[in-house]
Structure formats: structure tokens, C-alpha cells
Amino acid sequence: MRITNNMLINNMVYNLNQNLKYLEKLQYQKATGKKFRVPSDDPIGASKSLKFNTDISKLQQYERNAKDALSWMKDTEAALGEIGSVLHRVKELTVDAANGSKGADDLLKIKEEIDQLREHLIQIGNTTYAGRHIFSGFKTDKPLFDENGNYNEELVNLGVDEIFEYNVGVSERVYINTVGIRVFGVGDVPNDMEDFSMPFDESMEEIGEESSATLLEVFRRLSDALGANDIDGIQDALGHVDAGMGQVLAVRAEVGAKMNRLELTEKKLGAQIESVMELLSYNEDVDMAEISMHIASAENVYISSLMTGAKIIQPTLVEFLR
């Protein structure tokens, strides 16, 4: 087989291009800090990177959910704390009024403050977080109470599934909202204040028949007793207020426990994201010192190829014919 000059030149040019292509690949890696730019460069590495990026996206979404849930519950806890402060003030006023030393005018002044505190309690029940009512179950666009302190008619058909949850992990969910009836109760003031907080499912069933909130009824009765100078009624209200405070504290403790859990979950997610990012970096990122050495070596190879090629490609027609 005769090796022609044209064959030598074509083969030389092909090898030069291969060397230049390899050098360009190394320079790209150094410029971007990444080992590959298309899946064909490293199919297995690209597949791993795709999985790592998917995992990071999921974890980041879980982290955003946890942050949002924690913010929601912080507002809920603040609202419950404010309700507790209102009840504490009502208790102070009730104890002061129940000792029998107040005149009718003094009791009317206390009544006025109790009425204002009742209005404030209604406003707390309609507290919102990011435009959503925190005590209204799924119907977060509806306030819990109307202006008279009765449960909103559009919430009459609430069910036990009105608690909604956030995904904060692959198989981890947390219930974040507190339905208002767990705090304010349903219906008239019971004779036995141990029944102040009815079982959750029973309370839901009662909403269809009773639109009033027990805690607000306590305030109303106390106001009426103060207006009528009814010492026995005022003393009865004292026990009701204590029961209401106990119920609010129980719900607040539950919310606090969930907040602690969410804070731990948020830290865990942050650590998981950092761990997966380290794996992604190990899979994709180049070693700058190593890549610089490879580039220097590839440049030497390419220059040597050019020098060799200069001897293969004849510079003149005479040398080509010789």
C-alpha cells in the first residue's frame, strides 16, 4: 500500500484537531470549574448530578415549607399569648369586682373594660398571617367571628379534616393550624367547666347548632353580672375565666411543642442540603491544581504536534516533488 503525502497530511490534521479539542476541553473545565458540560462528557457523572440537583431542590422546598410553617405557628403562638394576657386582665378585674367592696359605678367601669376586652378577643380570633386567617381551618379567606362574636356562618360545616399540614420531609408532615373552636369553645357556658373544651370531633359537630363561642359567652355573662351588680354571677365567672385560661395554655403548649419540632427539622434540612451540595461539588467540580497540570501537559503535546506537522507538510513545491 502506497502512503501518499495527502494521507499523511489528513492524518496529521486529524490528530492536531484531537489534541486541540482535548486542550479546549481542559480550558473549559478550568474556566467553569466543572468537569463536564454535556452528558456525553461523563454519562455516569451527569446522571449523579441530576439526582443530586433533584434532591437539593426537594430539600430546599421542604426547608421553605418548614420556615413558612414556623412563621405561621409563631403568629399563632403570639395570638394565643395575647388571649392569655386578655384572660389574665379579666381575672384581675373579676377578682377585684367579686370582693363586694365596689360600688355600682365602679362595677360599670369594670364592665366597660370587660366589653372592650371581649371586642379585642374577637379581633384576636380573626388574626391573619400573610392575609390568611389562622383560626379558620381550611377557609383561611374567611374570618372566624362576625362582628357580634358569633362563628362565621360560612364556617358552620367545618369538619375534623379542617386541620391542614405541611410536608417538611420525604415522609414527615406537621399539622400547623389551630382551629378556633379549640381555643374559644362552642356553645353556651357549661355548668361543669371541665367540659369547657369538648372533644375535637364533637365540637365540630356542635357548630352546626351553636354559633356562639364559649369563651365569649363567659365575657358576656360577666358583663351582664357587672351591670346588674350580681356578685354571685361575678364569682361564677371567675371559675369560667380560670377554665378558659387553662384551655388556652393547653393549646399554646401544643403549638410550642410543634414549633420546637419545626426548628429541629429546619436545622436537619439545612444539614442535609449542605451534605448533598458537598456530594454534588465532589461529583462536578474540578481540582484547579490538577487541571492546570493537565493543561500545561496538553499545551506541550499540542505544540509538539505542530512542530512535527511542520516537517510533514512540505513548505515548497520542490520539496513536495522531491
N, C-alpha and C positions, 0 to 999 in steps of 0.2 A: 504494500500500500504506500502510495506516494503522499508524503506530508507536504502540503503546499504552504506557501507563505500566508495565504489568506486564512487557512485553518489555524495557523499559529496565532495570527492577529486576533481572530474571533475568540479563540480560547483565552488569550491573554486579556482581552477586553472583558470577557465574562468574569474571569477571576478578579480583575480590578474592581468591577462593579460589586461583586460579592464582598470584597474587603471593605469597599466604601459603604456598602449597605450595613455591614456589621458595625463599622465605626459610627455611622449615623445613629444606629440603634443605641449604642452606648452613650453617645452625646445626648440623645433624647432622655435616656434614663437619668443622666446626671442633671439635666436641666429641669426635669419634672420631679425627680426623686422617686419615681415609680418604676417598678420592674417591667411592667407591660402596659401597652395602650390599647391593644385589641385582644380578644380571647385567643386568637391563633398564636400569639406570642407565648402564652402559657395557659393552655386549656384548664389544667387542674387548679392552678393558682387563681385564674379568673372565676372558676366555679366556687372556690372557697371565699373569695372576696365578695361575690354576690350573696352568699349565705351570711357572711359576717355583716354586710351592709343591711340586709333584711333584718337580722337580729337586732342590730343597733336601732333601726327605725322602730321596731316593735317596743324595745325597751324605752326609747325616748317618748313614745306615745304613752306607755304605762306611767312614766315619770310625770308627764304633763297631766295625766288623769289624777295621779296622787296629789300633785300640787293643787289642782283645781278642787279636788275633794277636801283637801286640808283647809283651803281658804273658805270653802262653804261651811265646814264644821267650825272653823274659828268664828265666823259670823253667828252661827247657831249658838255656840257656847257663850258669845258675848250677849246675845239676846236673852239666853237663859239666866245669865248673871244679872242682867238688868231687871228681869222679872223677879229674881231673888231679892234684889235691892228694894223693889217696889213692895214686895210682901213684908220685908223687914220693916220698912217705914210704916206700913199699915198695922203691923203688930204693935209697934211703939205707940201709934195713935190709939189703937184699940185698948191697950193696957191702960193708957192714960185716961181714956174715956170710961173704962169699966170700974174705976175705983170709987165712983159715986161722988167725987168731990167737984165735978164740973157742973156749971150751970147750963141752962138751956142754950144761951148764946154761945158758950164755949163749945158745946156739942155741935151746934150748927156750923161753927167754923171748922171743926174736925170733919164734919160731913162734907163740906165743900172741898176739902183736900182729898178726902176719900173718893169723891166723884171725879176729881181731876186725875187721881192715880188710876182709876178704872179706865178713863179715856186713854191714859198713857199705856195701859196694859193692852188695850185694843190695838193701838199703834204698833206695839212690840209684836203682837200676834201677826201683823201684816208686814213684818220686816222682810226686806228683799236682799238678795245677793246677785249682783250683776243683772238686775232687772227681773229676777225670779223670786217668787215668794217662797221662803224656806220652810214654812209650816203647812203648805197646801198640798202635799203629796205630789202626784204627777202633774196636776193642773197648776203649774207654777206661775201661769199668767193670771191666776185669779187670787184675790186676797182671801185670807182665812175668814175674816169677820166683815160684816157690813157695818155701817156707821152706828148701828144700835148695839153692836156687840154680839149679834147672833151669827152662827155659822153661815157662810155664803151658801145660798140656795143651790148654786151650781156645783157645790161640793157634797150635796146630800147623798149621792150614790157612791161615795168613796168605798173602796174595798180594801181588804187586807193586803192586796198587792200594790198599794199606793207607795210603798217604800221602794225607792229606786237605788240602783247600785252602780258602782264604777268598777271597771276592770283595772286592776293595778298589778297584774301579773298573769302568767300563762294560765294558771288555774286559781287565781286569787282575786276575790271580789270583796268589796266592802259596801255596806249599806250606809248612805251618807245623810239622808234627810230624816228629820223627826216630824212625824205628823202631829199637827197641833193638838188633837184631842188627847194625846198622851200627856201633854203639859196642862191643858186647861180643863180636861174632863168633858163629860157630856151630860146634859140634863140638869134637873134641879139638885139642890144640895141634899145629899143622903143623910139620913138620921145617924147611921154608923159611918163615921168618916174613914173607917178602914176600907170602905167601898169607894172612896174618892176616885181612885184610879181603877177603872174597870179593866178586865182583860181586853187586850187589844182588839181581838176579833169581835167581842161582844160590844165594845164601844162603837165600832164601825157600824154594826147592825142597828144600834140605837140612834144613829144620826138621822135616819130617815124619819124618826118620830119626834126627836128632840133636837131643836136647832140652837138651843142655848148652851153656853159653856159654864160648867160648874163653878170654876174659879171666879168668873164674872158675876155669877149669881150670888156668890159669897159677898162680893163687894156691894151688890145691890141691896142684899138683906141688911148688911151692916149700915149702909147709908140710910135705909128706912128706919132701922132701930135708933140711929143717932137723931134722926129728925123727929122721932116720936118719944125721945128720951126714955127708950126701953132698955134698961140696964141688963135685964136677963138676955135680951136679944144680942146686946153688945158682947156679953160674956160668952154666949154661944158662938158668936162669930170668931172669937179668939181661937177656939179649938179648930174651927174650919180653916183659919189662916195658917195655923201650925201644920195641918194636914196638907194644905197646898204647898207650903214651903218644903215639906218632906218629899212630895211628889216631884217638885222642880229639881230638888237636889239629886234625886234618884236618876232623873233623865240627864241632868248635867254630868253626873258621874259616868254614865254610859257614853255620852258624847266625848268626854275627856279620855276614856279608855280607847275609843276609836281613833282619836287624834294621836295618842301615843303610838298606836299601831301604825298609823299612816306615816308618822315621822320616821319610824324604823324602816318601813317599806321604802320610803323615799331614799334613805341612806343606802339601803341594799341595792336599789335600782341604779343609783349613781355609781356604786362599786362595780356592778355588773357591766354597765356601759363602758366604764374605764377599762375593764378587763377585756371586753370584746374589741375595743378600739386598739388595745395593745396587740391582740392577735391579728387584727387587720393590718396594722402597721408592719408587723413582722412578716406578713404574707406579701405585702405590696412594696414597702419602702426598700430602697437600695442602700447599701453601705457606701457612703461617699468616698471613703479612703480606698475601698476595694475597686469601685467603679473608676476612680481616677487612674489606678494602676492599669486596669484593663484598657482604658482609652489610650494611655501612653504606649502600651504594647501594640494596640491596633493601629495607631498612627505610624509606628515604626514599620509594621508589616505593610501598611499601605504605601509608605514612601519607598520601601524596598521593592515593592511590586512595580511602582512607577519607574524606578531605576532599571529594573530588569526588563520592563516593557520597552524602554528606550533602546535597548540593544536588539530587541526582536523586531521592532518596527524600523525598517531601513529609512534613513532620512533623505536619501537621494536615489534617483532612478538608476544610476550607475551601480550603487551598492545593491540595489534590488535585483539587477540583472546579473551581477557577478556570482 
